[in-house]
Amino acid sequence: MIQEQEEQYFGIVENGLFNIRQREPVDCDQVRLTSIPMQAAQTPESAQIDLSNYEGKNIQVSGRLSGCWIFSAEVNNE
């Protein structure tokens, strides 16, 4: 099985959502983060990452963007 490589996203947390700052267009400017992989048999909401500790801060996130979610998400730095 080939595993897709995770991408890096940069942005700021506002109102509990991650606002992606990218040159390339994305489906949603504001996304939510979940720790589960894309193909998991559960909803992304069940493992949503609470971003309240990062409110107003610039962060870097790794994961796989799909729709308005970043799956297998990890906050890498502030």
All heavy atoms as a GROMACS GRO file, in nm:
protein
  620
    1MET      N    1   0.083  -0.118   0.000
    1MET     CA    2   0.000   0.000   0.000
    1MET      C    3   0.088   0.125   0.000
    1MET      O    4   0.179   0.139   0.080
    1MET     CB    5  -0.090  -0.001   0.124
    1MET     CG    6  -0.183   0.117   0.131
    1MET     SD    7  -0.307   0.095   0.259
    1MET     CE    8  -0.241   0.199   0.385
    2ILE      N    9   0.062   0.217  -0.092
    2ILE     CA   10   0.138   0.341  -0.101
    2ILE      C   11   0.072   0.443  -0.010
    2ILE      O   12  -0.048   0.467  -0.017
    2ILE     CB   13   0.142   0.393  -0.245
    2ILE    CG1   14   0.212   0.291  -0.335
    2ILE    CG2   15   0.210   0.528  -0.252
    2ILE    CD1   16   0.207   0.327  -0.481
    3GLN      N   17   0.155   0.506   0.073
    3GLN     CA   18   0.102   0.605   0.164
    3GLN      C   19   0.129   0.744   0.108
    3GLN      O   20   0.239   0.773   0.062
    3GLN     CB   21   0.166   0.591   0.302
    3GLN     CG   22   0.073   0.632   0.408
    3GLN     CD   23   0.112   0.572   0.542
    3GLN    OE1   24   0.220   0.520   0.561
    3GLN    NE2   25   0.022   0.583   0.634
    4GLU      N   26   0.029   0.830   0.107
    4GLU     CA   27   0.046   0.965   0.057
    4GLU      C   28   0.125   1.046   0.158
    4GLU      O   29   0.112   1.030   0.278
    4GLU     CB   30  -0.091   1.030   0.034
    4GLU     CG   31  -0.170   0.964  -0.076
    4GLU     CD   32  -0.300   1.036  -0.101
    4GLU    OE1   33  -0.306   1.158  -0.085
    4GLU    OE2   34  -0.397   0.967  -0.136
    5GLN      N   35   0.208   1.136   0.104
    5GLN     CA   36   0.291   1.220   0.189
    5GLN      C   37   0.208   1.332   0.249
    5GLN      O   38   0.122   1.390   0.182
    5GLN     CB   39   0.406   1.278   0.107
    5GLN     CG   40   0.503   1.356   0.192
    5GLN     CD   41   0.623   1.400   0.109
    5GLN    OE1   42   0.637   1.362  -0.005
    5GLN    NE2   43   0.707   1.478   0.170
    6GLU      N   44   0.236   1.362   0.373
    6GLU     CA   45   0.166   1.472   0.438
    6GLU      C   46   0.221   1.605   0.389
    6GLU      O   47   0.337   1.614   0.352
    6GLU     CB   48   0.182   1.463   0.590
    6GLU     CG   49   0.111   1.344   0.649
    6GLU     CD   50   0.121   1.338   0.800
    6GLU    OE1   51   0.205   1.409   0.859
    6GLU    OE2   52   0.044   1.262   0.858
    7GLU      N   53   0.136   1.705   0.388
    7GLU     CA   54   0.173   1.840   0.345
    7GLU      C   55   0.191   1.928   0.468
    7GLU      O   56   0.143   1.896   0.577
    7GLU     CB   57   0.063   1.898   0.256
    7GLU     CG   58   0.038   1.819   0.130
    7GLU     CD   59   0.149   1.835   0.027
    7GLU    OE1   60   0.215   1.940   0.024
    7GLU    OE2   61   0.169   1.739  -0.050
    8GLN      N   62   0.256   2.041   0.448
    8GLN     CA   63   0.275   2.141   0.553
    8GLN      C   64   0.186   2.261   0.522
    8GLN      O   65   0.181   2.306   0.408
    8GLN     CB   66   0.421   2.187   0.559
    8GLN     CG   67   0.518   2.076   0.591
    8GLN     CD   68   0.501   2.021   0.731
    8GLN    OE1   69   0.486   2.096   0.827
    8GLN    NE2   70   0.503   1.890   0.743
    9TYR      N   71   0.117   2.310   0.623
    9TYR     CA   72   0.028   2.425   0.608
    9TYR      C   73   0.064   2.528   0.713
    9TYR      O   74   0.094   2.494   0.828
    9TYR     CB   75  -0.118   2.384   0.624
    9TYR     CG   76  -0.158   2.277   0.526
    9TYR    CD1   77  -0.155   2.143   0.562
    9TYR    CD2   78  -0.197   2.309   0.397
    9TYR    CE1   79  -0.189   2.043   0.472
    9TYR    CE2   80  -0.231   2.211   0.306
    9TYR     CZ   81  -0.227   2.078   0.344
    9TYR     OH   82  -0.260   1.980   0.254
   10PHE      N   83   0.061   2.655   0.674
   10PHE     CA   84   0.092   2.765   0.764
   10PHE      C   85  -0.030   2.854   0.774
   10PHE      O   86  -0.101   2.875   0.675
   10PHE     CB   87   0.211   2.845   0.711
   10PHE     CG   88   0.335   2.763   0.696
   10PHE    CD1   89   0.364   2.699   0.577
   10PHE    CD2   90   0.422   2.748   0.802
   10PHE    CE1   91   0.477   2.621   0.563
   10PHE    CE2   92   0.536   2.670   0.790
   10PHE     CZ   93   0.564   2.607   0.669
   11GLY      N   94  -0.054   2.907   0.894
   11GLY     CA   95  -0.169   2.996   0.909
   11GLY      C   96  -0.183   3.043   1.052
   11GLY      O   97  -0.095   3.025   1.136
   12ILE      N   98  -0.297   3.104   1.078
   12ILE     CA   99  -0.327   3.160   1.210
   12ILE      C  100  -0.459   3.101   1.260
   12ILE      O  101  -0.548   3.071   1.181
   12ILE     CB  102  -0.333   3.315   1.203
   12ILE    CG1  103  -0.345   3.376   1.343
   12ILE    CG2  104  -0.445   3.362   1.112
   12ILE    CD1  105  -0.324   3.526   1.347
   13VAL      N  106  -0.468   3.084   1.390
   13VAL     CA  107  -0.592   3.033   1.451
   13VAL      C  108  -0.679   3.151   1.490
   13VAL      O  109  -0.636   3.240   1.563
   13VAL     CB  110  -0.561   2.945   1.575
   13VAL    CG1  111  -0.690   2.900   1.641
   13VAL    CG2  112  -0.475   2.826   1.535
   14GLU      N  113  -0.801   3.152   1.436
   14GLU     CA  114  -0.899   3.256   1.467
   14GLU      C  115  -1.034   3.192   1.491
   14GLU      O  116  -1.081   3.112   1.409
   14GLU     CB  117  -0.910   3.356   1.350
   14GLU     CG  118  -0.782   3.434   1.326
   14GLU     CD  119  -0.789   3.523   1.203
   14GLU    OE1  120  -0.867   3.492   1.111
   14GLU    OE2  121  -0.714   3.621   1.199
   15ASN      N  122  -1.094   3.224   1.604
   15ASN     CA  123  -1.225   3.169   1.641
   15ASN      C  124  -1.224   3.016   1.641
   15ASN      O  125  -1.320   2.952   1.602
   15ASN     CB  126  -1.334   3.221   1.549
   15ASN     CG  127  -1.347   3.372   1.555
   15ASN    OD1  128  -1.341   3.431   1.663
   15ASN    ND2  129  -1.361   3.434   1.440
   16GLY      N  130  -1.112   2.958   1.684
   16GLY     CA  131  -1.102   2.812   1.696
   16GLY      C  132  -1.080   2.738   1.565
   16GLY      O  133  -1.075   2.616   1.565
   17LEU      N  134  -1.065   2.812   1.454
   17LEU     CA  135  -1.042   2.750   1.324
   17LEU      C  136  -0.905   2.789   1.271
   17LEU      O  137  -0.854   2.897   1.302
   17LEU     CB  138  -1.150   2.793   1.224
   17LEU     CG  139  -1.293   2.753   1.258
   17LEU    CD1  140  -1.390   2.816   1.159
   17LEU    CD2  141  -1.308   2.602   1.258
   18PHE      N  142  -0.846   2.703   1.192
   18PHE     CA  143  -0.716   2.726   1.133
   18PHE      C  144  -0.735   2.794   0.998
   18PHE      O  145  -0.799   2.740   0.908
   18PHE     CB  146  -0.643   2.592   1.116
   18PHE     CG  147  -0.504   2.602   1.059
   18PHE    CD1  148  -0.410   2.683   1.117
   18PHE    CD2  149  -0.469   2.527   0.948
   18PHE    CE1  150  -0.281   2.691   1.066
   18PHE    CE2  151  -0.342   2.533   0.896
   18PHE     CZ  152  -0.247   2.616   0.955
   19ASN      N  153  -0.682   2.915   0.986
   19ASN     CA  154  -0.690   2.994   0.862
   19ASN      C  155  -0.563   2.973   0.783
   19ASN      O  156  -0.457   3.024   0.820
   19ASN     CB  157  -0.710   3.142   0.894
   19ASN     CG  158  -0.846   3.169   0.952
   19ASN    OD1  159  -0.941   3.186   0.879
   19ASN    ND2  160  -0.856   3.170   1.083
   20ILE      N  161  -0.573   2.899   0.676
   20ILE     CA  162  -0.456   2.865   0.594
   20ILE      C  163  -0.410   2.988   0.516
   20ILE      O  164  -0.490   3.056   0.453
   20ILE     CB  165  -0.487   2.749   0.497
   20ILE    CG1  166  -0.523   2.623   0.575
   20ILE    CG2  167  -0.370   2.723   0.404
   20ILE    CD1  168  -0.566   2.508   0.487
   21ARG      N  169  -0.279   3.012   0.521
   21ARG     CA  170  -0.218   3.120   0.443
   21ARG      C  171  -0.128   3.054   0.338
   21ARG      O  172  -0.014   3.021   0.364
   21ARG     CB  173  -0.133   3.212   0.531
   21ARG     CG  174  -0.210   3.272   0.647
   21ARG     CD  175  -0.307   3.379   0.597
   21ARG     NE  176  -0.366   3.447   0.710
   21ARG     CZ  177  -0.496   3.458   0.728
   21ARG    NH1  178  -0.580   3.404   0.644
   21ARG    NH2  179  -0.545   3.523   0.831
   22GLN      N  180  -0.183   3.030   0.221
   22GLN     CA  181  -0.112   2.961   0.114
   22GLN      C  182  -0.126   3.043  -0.014
   22GLN      O  183  -0.224   3.112  -0.032
   22GLN     CB  184  -0.170   2.822   0.089
   22GLN     CG  185  -0.178   2.732   0.208
   22GLN     CD  186  -0.061   2.638   0.216
   22GLN    OE1  187   0.007   2.638   0.314
   22GLN    NE2  188  -0.036   2.560   0.115
   23ARG      N  189  -0.030   3.027  -0.101
   23ARG     CA  190  -0.040   3.091  -0.232
   23ARG      C  191  -0.138   3.016  -0.321
   23ARG      O  192  -0.206   3.074  -0.402
   23ARG     CB  193   0.097   3.094  -0.299
   23ARG     CG  194   0.192   3.187  -0.231
   23ARG     CD  195   0.320   3.199  -0.309
   23ARG     NE  196   0.414   3.276  -0.228
   23ARG     CZ  197   0.542   3.250  -0.220
   23ARG    NH1  198   0.594   3.150  -0.287
   23ARG    NH2  199   0.619   3.324  -0.146
   24GLU      N  200  -0.140   2.884  -0.308
   24GLU     CA  201  -0.228   2.802  -0.390
   24GLU      C  202  -0.370   2.804  -0.332
   24GLU      O  203  -0.387   2.800  -0.211
   24GLU     CB  204  -0.177   2.657  -0.393
   24GLU     CG  205  -0.036   2.646  -0.444
   24GLU     CD  206   0.028   2.513  -0.410
   24GLU    OE1  207  -0.041   2.424  -0.358
   24GLU    OE2  208   0.148   2.500  -0.435
   25PRO      N  209  -0.471   2.811  -0.418
   25PRO     CA  210  -0.608   2.813  -0.366
   25PRO      C  211  -0.646   2.680  -0.299
   25PRO      O  212  -0.601   2.574  -0.340
   25PRO     CB  213  -0.694   2.838  -0.490
   25PRO     CG  214  -0.608   2.803  -0.606
   25PRO     CD  215  -0.465   2.818  -0.562
   26VAL      N  216  -0.725   2.690  -0.194
   26VAL     CA  217  -0.777   2.572  -0.125
   26VAL      C  218  -0.929   2.583  -0.120
   26VAL      O  219  -0.984   2.691  -0.137
   26VAL     CB  220  -0.718   2.557   0.018
   26VAL    CG1  221  -0.570   2.526   0.012
   26VAL    CG2  222  -0.741   2.682   0.100
   27ASP      N  223  -0.997   2.469  -0.098
   27ASP     CA  224  -1.143   2.468  -0.095
   27ASP      C  225  -1.199   2.557   0.016
   27ASP      O  226  -1.298   2.625  -0.003
   27ASP     CB  227  -1.196   2.326  -0.076
   27ASP     CG  228  -1.171   2.238  -0.198
   27ASP    OD1  229  -1.150   2.293  -0.308
   27ASP    OD2  230  -1.171   2.116  -0.182
   28CYS      N  231  -1.136   2.553   0.131
   28CYS     CA  232  -1.182   2.630   0.247
   28CYS      C  233  -1.065   2.710   0.304
   28CYS      O  234  -0.959   2.654   0.327
   28CYS     CB  235  -1.234   2.537   0.356
   28CYS     SG  236  -1.372   2.434   0.304
   29ASP      N  237  -1.086   2.837   0.328
   29ASP     CA  238  -0.980   2.917   0.391
   29ASP      C  239  -0.968   2.882   0.539
   29ASP      O  240  -0.861   2.891   0.596
   29ASP     CB  241  -1.009   3.066   0.376
   29ASP     CG  242  -0.991   3.113   0.233
   29ASP    OD1  243  -0.911   3.052   0.159
   29ASP    OD2  244  -1.059   3.210   0.195
   30GLN      N  245  -1.080   2.848   0.602
   30GLN     CA  246  -1.081   2.808   0.741
   30GLN      C  247  -1.108   2.659   0.748
   30GLN      O  248  -1.206   2.611   0.691
   30GLN     CB  249  -1.189   2.882   0.820
   30GLN     CG  250  -1.164   3.030   0.832
   30GLN     CD  251  -1.268   3.094   0.920
   30GLN    OE1  252  -1.386   3.061   0.914
   30GLN    NE2  253  -1.225   3.188   1.002
   31VAL      N  254  -1.020   2.586   0.817
   31VAL     CA  255  -1.036   2.442   0.826
   31VAL      C  256  -1.029   2.396   0.972
   31VAL      O  257  -0.983   2.469   1.059
   31VAL     CB  258  -0.929   2.366   0.743
   31VAL    CG1  259  -0.941   2.399   0.596
   31VAL    CG2  260  -0.789   2.396   0.792
   32ARG      N  261  -1.077   2.276   0.993
   32ARG     CA  262  -1.067   2.212   1.124
   32ARG      C  263  -0.964   2.100   1.114
   32ARG      O  264  -0.940   2.047   1.006
   32ARG     CB  265  -1.203   2.159   1.168
   32ARG     CG  266  -1.303   2.272   1.191
   32ARG     CD  267  -1.432   2.223   1.250
   32ARG     NE  268  -1.516   2.166   1.144
   32ARG     CZ  269  -1.630   2.104   1.167
   32ARG    NH1  270  -1.674   2.088   1.290
   32ARG    NH2  271  -1.702   2.055   1.068
   33LEU      N  272  -0.905   2.066   1.226
   33LEU     CA  273  -0.802   1.963   1.231
   33LEU      C  274  -0.854   1.840   1.304
   33LEU      O  275  -0.924   1.852   1.404
   33LEU     CB  276  -0.677   2.013   1.304
   33LEU     CG  277  -0.620   2.148   1.262
   33LEU    CD1  278  -0.495   2.179   1.343
   33LEU    CD2  279  -0.590   2.154   1.115
   34THR      N  280  -0.818   1.722   1.253
   34THR     CA  281  -0.853   1.597   1.319
   34THR      C  282  -0.730   1.507   1.321
   34THR      O  283  -0.650   1.509   1.227
   34THR     CB  284  -0.972   1.527   1.251
   34THR    OG1  285  -1.007   1.411   1.326
   34THR    CG2  286  -0.944   1.490   1.107
   35SER      N  287  -0.717   1.429   1.425
   35SER     CA  288  -0.601   1.340   1.437
   35SER      C  289  -0.620   1.208   1.364
   35SER      O  290  -0.525   1.133   1.346
   35SER     CB  291  -0.570   1.315   1.585
   35SER     OG  292  -0.681   1.256   1.648
   36ILE      N  293  -0.742   1.179   1.318
   36ILE     CA  294  -0.765   1.050   1.251
   36ILE      C  295  -0.721   1.055   1.105
   36ILE      O  296  -0.721   1.162   1.043
   36ILE     CB  297  -0.913   1.006   1.260
   36ILE    CG1  298  -1.004   1.104   1.184
   36ILE    CG2  299  -0.956   0.987   1.402
   36ILE    CD1  300  -1.143   1.051   1.166
   37PRO      N  301  -0.684   0.941   1.047
   37PRO     CA  302  -0.650   0.937   0.905
   37PRO      C  303  -0.775   0.950   0.818
   37PRO      O  304  -0.887   0.927   0.864
   37PRO     CB  305  -0.583   0.801   0.885
   37PRO     CG  306  -0.623   0.719   1.003
   37PRO     CD  307  -0.660   0.814   1.114
   38MET      N  308  -0.755   0.983   0.691
   38MET     CA  309  -0.866   1.007   0.600
   38MET      C  310  -0.958   0.886   0.585
   38MET      O  311  -1.078   0.901   0.572
   38MET     CB  312  -0.814   1.048   0.462
   38MET     CG  313  -0.754   1.185   0.461
   38MET     SD  314  -0.683   1.228   0.301
   38MET     CE  315  -0.830   1.274   0.213
   39GLN      N  316  -0.906   0.768   0.586
   39GLN     CA  317  -0.985   0.648   0.559
   39GLN      C  318  -1.039   0.580   0.685
   39GLN      O  319  -1.090   0.468   0.678
   39GLN     CB  320  -0.903   0.547   0.478
   39GLN     CG  321  -0.854   0.601   0.346
   39GLN     CD  322  -0.967   0.646   0.254
   39GLN    OE1  323  -1.073   0.584   0.249
   39GLN    NE2  324  -0.946   0.754   0.181
   40ALA      N  325  -1.031   0.646   0.798
   40ALA     CA  326  -1.079   0.587   0.924
   40ALA      C  327  -1.230   0.570   0.921
   40ALA      O  328  -1.302   0.649   0.858
   40ALA     CB  329  -1.038   0.673   1.042
   41ALA      N  330  -1.277   0.470   0.990
   41ALA     CA  331  -1.421   0.441   0.996
   41ALA      C  332  -1.486   0.516   1.112
   41ALA      O  333  -1.558   0.459   1.193
   41ALA     CB  334  -1.443   0.291   1.010
   42GLN      N  335  -1.459   0.645   1.119
   42GLN     CA  336  -1.521   0.731   1.219
   42GLN      C  337  -1.525   0.873   1.163
   42GLN      O  338  -1.454   0.904   1.067
   42GLN     CB  339  -1.445   0.725   1.352
   42GLN     CG  340  -1.303   0.777   1.347
   42GLN     CD  341  -1.226   0.748   1.474
   42GLN    OE1  342  -1.167   0.643   1.485
   42GLN    NE2  343  -1.225   0.841   1.566
   43THR      N  344  -1.607   0.956   1.222
   43THR     CA  345  -1.620   1.092   1.172
   43THR      C  346  -1.501   1.176   1.215
   43THR      O  347  -1.443   1.152   1.322
   43THR     CB  348  -1.748   1.158   1.226
   43THR    OG1  349  -1.738   1.170   1.368
   43THR    CG2  350  -1.872   1.078   1.188
   44PRO      N  351  -1.462   1.275   1.135
   44PRO     CA  352  -1.350   1.360   1.174
   44PRO      C  353  -1.378   1.437   1.304
   44PRO      O  354  -1.286   1.464   1.382
   44PRO     CB  355  -1.330   1.454   1.055
   44PRO     CG  356  -1.450   1.440   0.970
   44PRO     CD  357  -1.516   1.311   1.004
   45GLU      N  358  -1.505   1.468   1.328
   45GLU     CA  359  -1.541   1.539   1.451
   45GLU      C  360  -1.506   1.461   1.577
   45GLU      O  361  -1.480   1.519   1.682
   45GLU     CB  362  -1.692   1.571   1.453
   45GLU     CG  363  -1.736   1.673   1.351
   45GLU     CD  364  -1.771   1.613   1.216
   45GLU    OE1  365  -1.752   1.493   1.192
   45GLU    OE2  366  -1.816   1.689   1.129
   46SER      N  367  -1.504   1.328   1.567
   46SER     CA  368  -1.477   1.245   1.685
   46SER      C  369  -1.335   1.260   1.737
   46SER      O  370  -1.308   1.226   1.852
   46SER     CB  371  -1.506   1.098   1.654
   46SER     OG  372  -1.415   1.049   1.557
   47ALA      N  373  -1.246   1.312   1.654
   47ALA     CA  374  -1.107   1.332   1.698
   47ALA      C  375  -1.058   1.472   1.661
   47ALA      O  376  -0.941   1.495   1.633
   47ALA     CB  377  -1.017   1.227   1.636
   48GLN      N  378  -1.152   1.569   1.663
   48GLN     CA  379  -1.116   1.707   1.629
   48GLN      C  380  -1.016   1.761   1.731
   48GLN      O  381  -1.031   1.741   1.852
   48GLN     CB  382  -1.239   1.796   1.625
   48GLN     CG  383  -1.208   1.938   1.581
   48GLN     CD  384  -1.333   2.020   1.556
   48GLN    OE1  385  -1.442   1.967   1.541
   48GLN    NE2  386  -1.314   2.151   1.550
   49ILE      N  387  -0.916   1.831   1.682
   49ILE     CA  388  -0.812   1.889   1.768
   49ILE      C  389  -0.858   2.026   1.815
   49ILE      O  390  -0.896   2.112   1.734
   49ILE     CB  391  -0.678   1.898   1.692
   49ILE    CG1  392  -0.631   1.757   1.655
   49ILE    CG2  393  -0.574   1.972   1.774
   49ILE    CD1  394  -0.511   1.753   1.563
   50ASP      N  395  -0.853   2.047   1.945
   50ASP     CA  396  -0.893   2.175   2.006
   50ASP      C  397  -0.779   2.275   1.985
   50ASP      O  398  -0.667   2.254   2.033
   50ASP     CB  399  -0.919   2.154   2.155
   50ASP     CG  400  -0.958   2.281   2.227
   50ASP    OD1  401  -0.982   2.384   2.162
   50ASP    OD2  402  -0.964   2.277   2.352
   51LEU      N  403  -0.809   2.383   1.916
   51LEU     CA  404  -0.707   2.484   1.886
   51LEU      C  405  -0.714   2.606   1.978
   51LEU      O  406  -0.645   2.705   1.954
   51LEU     CB  407  -0.721   2.529   1.740
   51LEU     CG  408  -0.696   2.422   1.634
   51LEU    CD1  409  -0.723   2.476   1.496
   51LEU    CD2  410  -0.554   2.367   1.645
   52SER      N  411  -0.793   2.599   2.083
   52SER     CA  412  -0.812   2.716   2.170
   52SER      C  413  -0.682   2.766   2.232
   52SER      O  414  -0.666   2.887   2.253
   52SER     CB  415  -0.916   2.688   2.278
   52SER     OG  416  -0.874   2.579   2.360
   53ASN      N  417  -0.586   2.678   2.258
   53ASN     CA  418  -0.458   2.721   2.314
   53ASN      C  419  -0.372   2.797   2.214
   53ASN      O  420  -0.273   2.860   2.252
   53ASN     CB  421  -0.377   2.601   2.366
   53ASN     CG  422  -0.438   2.541   2.490
   53ASN    OD1  423  -0.510   2.608   2.564
   53ASN    ND2  424  -0.412   2.414   2.513
   54TYR      N  425  -0.408   2.790   2.086
   54TYR     CA  426  -0.331   2.857   1.980
   54TYR      C  427  -0.403   2.981   1.928
   54TYR      O  428  -0.359   3.041   1.829
   54TYR     CB  429  -0.307   2.760   1.864
   54TYR     CG  430  -0.233   2.636   1.904
   54TYR    CD1  431  -0.301   2.514   1.918
   54TYR    CD2  432  -0.096   2.638   1.928
   54TYR    CE1  433  -0.233   2.400   1.954
   54TYR    CE2  434  -0.028   2.523   1.965
   54TYR     CZ  435  -0.097   2.405   1.977
   54TYR     OH  436  -0.030   2.290   2.014
   55GLU      N  437  -0.513   3.020   1.991
   55GLU     CA  438  -0.593   3.132   1.943
   55GLU      C  439  -0.506   3.257   1.921
   55GLU      O  440  -0.430   3.297   2.008
   55GLU     CB  441  -0.705   3.164   2.042
   55GLU     CG  442  -0.804   3.267   1.994
   55GLU     CD  443  -0.888   3.222   1.876
   55GLU    OE1  444  -0.920   3.101   1.863
   55GLU    OE2  445  -0.924   3.308   1.794
   56GLY      N  446  -0.516   3.314   1.799
   56GLY     CA  447  -0.441   3.435   1.766
   56GLY      C  448  -0.295   3.411   1.729
   56GLY      O  449  -0.222   3.506   1.702
   57LYS      N  450  -0.252   3.286   1.728
   57LYS     CA  451  -0.113   3.254   1.700
   57LYS      C  452  -0.096   3.196   1.561
   57LYS      O  453  -0.184   3.130   1.507
   57LYS     CB  454  -0.059   3.152   1.802
   57LYS     CG  455  -0.058   3.204   1.943
   57LYS     CD  456  -0.004   3.101   2.038
   57LYS     CE  457  -0.004   3.153   2.181
   57LYS     NZ  458   0.042   3.052   2.275
   58ASN      N  459   0.022   3.221   1.503
   58ASN     CA  460   0.061   3.158   1.377
   58ASN      C  461   0.116   3.020   1.410
   58ASN      O  462   0.198   3.006   1.501
   58ASN     CB  463   0.168   3.240   1.306
   58ASN     CG  464   0.112   3.367   1.248
   58ASN    OD1  465   0.021   3.362   1.168
   58ASN    ND2  466   0.165   3.480   1.289
   59ILE      N  467   0.068   2.919   1.336
   59ILE     CA  468   0.115   2.783   1.359
   59ILE      C  469   0.144   2.714   1.226
   59ILE      O  470   0.100   2.759   1.120
   59ILE     CB  471   0.014   2.698   1.440
   59ILE    CG1  472  -0.122   2.688   1.368
   59ILE    CG2  473  -0.002   2.754   1.581
   59ILE    CD1  474  -0.219   2.591   1.434
   60GLN      N  475   0.219   2.606   1.235
   60GLN     CA  476   0.245   2.518   1.120
   60GLN      C  477   0.180   2.384   1.152
   60GLN      O  478   0.195   2.332   1.262
   60GLN     CB  479   0.395   2.500   1.101
   60GLN     CG  480   0.431   2.403   0.992
   60GLN     CD  481   0.581   2.382   0.981
   60GLN    OE1  482   0.661   2.454   1.039
   60GLN    NE2  483   0.620   2.280   0.907
   61VAL      N  484   0.108   2.331   1.054
   61VAL     CA  485   0.036   2.205   1.071
   61VAL      C  486   0.076   2.110   0.959
   61VAL      O  487   0.086   2.150   0.844
   61VAL     CB  488  -0.117   2.229   1.068
   61VAL    CG1  489  -0.194   2.098   1.070
   61VAL    CG2  490  -0.159   2.318   1.182
   62SER      N  491   0.098   1.983   0.994
   62SER     CA  492   0.120   1.881   0.892
   62SER      C  493  -0.003   1.791   0.888
   62SER      O  494  -0.070   1.772   0.989
   62SER     CB  495   0.246   1.800   0.921
   62SER     OG  496   0.232   1.730   1.042
   63GLY      N  497  -0.033   1.738   0.770
   63GLY     CA  498  -0.146   1.649   0.754
   63GLY      C  499  -0.192   1.645   0.610
   63GLY      O  500  -0.122   1.692   0.519
   64ARG      N  501  -0.311   1.590   0.588
   64ARG     CA  502  -0.367   1.575   0.453
   64ARG      C  503  -0.496   1.655   0.446
   64ARG      O  504  -0.593   1.623   0.516
   64ARG     CB  505  -0.396   1.428   0.422
   64ARG     CG  506  -0.275   1.338   0.424
   64ARG     CD  507  -0.176   1.366   0.316
   64ARG     NE  508  -0.239   1.363   0.186
   64ARG     CZ  509  -0.188   1.419   0.079
   64ARG    NH1  510  -0.075   1.484   0.085
   64ARG    NH2  511  -0.251   1.411  -0.036
   65LEU      N  512  -0.499   1.757   0.360
   65LEU     CA  513  -0.616   1.842   0.345
   65LEU      C  514  -0.719   1.774   0.255
   65LEU      O  515  -0.686   1.726   0.146
   65LEU     CB  516  -0.575   1.976   0.284
   65LEU     CG  517  -0.686   2.078   0.261
   65LEU    CD1  518  -0.747   2.122   0.393
   65LEU    CD2  519  -0.632   2.197   0.185
   66SER      N  520  -0.842   1.767   0.302
   66SER     CA  521  -0.953   1.716   0.222
   66SER      C  522  -1.077   1.794   0.261
   66SER      O  523  -1.122   1.786   0.376
   66SER     CB  524  -0.973   1.566   0.247
   66SER     OG  525  -1.082   1.519   0.170
   67GLY      N  526  -1.131   1.869   0.165
   67GLY     CA  527  -1.245   1.954   0.196
   67GLY      C  528  -1.206   2.059   0.298
   67GLY      O  529  -1.110   2.132   0.278
   68CYS      N  530  -1.279   2.066   0.406
   68CYS     CA  531  -1.253   2.165   0.511
   68CYS      C  532  -1.190   2.102   0.635
   68CYS      O  533  -1.204   2.154   0.746
   68CYS     CB  534  -1.381   2.238   0.547
   68CYS     SG  535  -1.444   2.338   0.410
   69TRP      N  536  -1.120   1.990   0.616
   69TRP     CA  537  -1.053   1.920   0.725
   69TRP      C  538  -0.908   1.891   0.688
   69TRP      O  539  -0.878   1.864   0.571
   69TRP     CB  540  -1.120   1.786   0.753
   69TRP     CG  541  -1.251   1.798   0.826
   69TRP    CD1  542  -1.375   1.806   0.769
   69TRP    CD2  543  -1.271   1.804   0.966
   69TRP    NE1  544  -1.470   1.815   0.866
   69TRP    CE2  545  -1.410   1.815   0.989
   69TRP    CE3  546  -1.186   1.801   1.076
   69TRP    CZ2  547  -1.465   1.822   1.116
   69TRP    CZ3  548  -1.241   1.808   1.202
   69TRP    CH2  549  -1.379   1.819   1.221
   70ILE      N  550  -0.820   1.895   0.787
   70ILE     CA  551  -0.686   1.840   0.770
   70ILE      C  552  -0.680   1.713   0.854
   70ILE      O  553  -0.696   1.718   0.976
   70ILE     CB  554  -0.575   1.939   0.813
   70ILE    CG1  555  -0.578   2.064   0.722
   70ILE    CG2  556  -0.438   1.871   0.808
   70ILE    CD1  557  -0.476   2.169   0.758
   71PHE      N  558  -0.663   1.599   0.787
   71PHE     CA  559  -0.661   1.469   0.853
   71PHE      C  560  -0.518   1.432   0.895
   71PHE      O  561  -0.421   1.482   0.838
   71PHE     CB  562  -0.714   1.361   0.757
   71PHE     CG  563  -0.861   1.372   0.732
   71PHE    CD1  564  -0.912   1.460   0.637
   71PHE    CD2  565  -0.951   1.296   0.806
   71PHE    CE1  566  -1.049   1.471   0.613
   71PHE    CE2  567  -1.087   1.306   0.784
   71PHE     CZ  568  -1.136   1.394   0.687
   72SER      N  569  -0.507   1.345   0.995
   72SER     CA  570  -0.377   1.306   1.052
   72SER      C  571  -0.298   1.430   1.090
   72SER      O  572  -0.175   1.436   1.072
   72SER     CB  573  -0.297   1.219   0.953
   72SER     OG  574  -0.369   1.104   0.916
   73ALA      N  575  -0.367   1.530   1.140
   73ALA     CA  576  -0.308   1.660   1.166
   73ALA      C  577  -0.220   1.659   1.292
   73ALA      O  578  -0.252   1.594   1.392
   73ALA     CB  579  -0.417   1.766   1.182
   74GLU      N  580  -0.110   1.733   1.281
   74GLU     CA  581  -0.022   1.757   1.395
   74GLU      C  582   0.022   1.902   1.390
   74GLU      O  583   0.064   1.950   1.285
   74GLU     CB  584   0.101   1.668   1.390
   74GLU     CG  585   0.071   1.521   1.413
   74GLU     CD  586   0.198   1.438   1.414
   74GLU    OE1  587   0.308   1.494   1.434
   74GLU    OE2  588   0.186   1.316   1.396
   75VAL      N  589   0.012   1.972   1.504
   75VAL     CA  590   0.063   2.107   1.513
   75VAL      C  591   0.213   2.094   1.538
   75VAL      O  592   0.256   2.034   1.636
   75VAL     CB  593  -0.006   2.186   1.625
   75VAL    CG1  594   0.054   2.324   1.639
   75VAL    CG2  595  -0.157   2.194   1.600
   76ASN      N  596   0.293   2.150   1.446
   76ASN     CA  597   0.438   2.132   1.453
   76ASN      C  598   0.510   2.241   1.530
   76ASN      O  599   0.611   2.215   1.592
   76ASN     CB  600   0.497   2.123   1.312
   76ASN     CG  601   0.443   2.003   1.237
   76ASN    OD1  602   0.418   1.899   1.296
   76ASN    ND2  603   0.419   2.020   1.109
   77ASN      N  604   0.462   2.363   1.523
   77ASN     CA  605   0.526   2.471   1.599
   77ASN      C  606   0.434   2.590   1.604
   77ASN      O  607   0.333   2.596   1.537
   77ASN     CB  608   0.661   2.509   1.539
   77ASN     CG  609   0.650   2.573   1.402
   77ASN    OD1  610   0.541   2.593   1.348
   77ASN    ND2  611   0.762   2.602   1.342
   78GLU      N  612   0.476   2.689   1.683
   78GLU     CA  613   0.400   2.815   1.693
   78GLU      C  614   0.480   2.925   1.629
   78GLU      O  615   0.600   2.923   1.629
   78GLU     CB  616   0.375   2.849   1.840
   78GLU     CG  617   0.294   2.744   1.911
   78GLU     CD  618   0.273   2.778   2.057
   78GLU    OE1  619   0.244   2.894   2.088
   78GLU    OE2  620   0.286   2.689   2.139
   0.00000   0.00000   0.00000
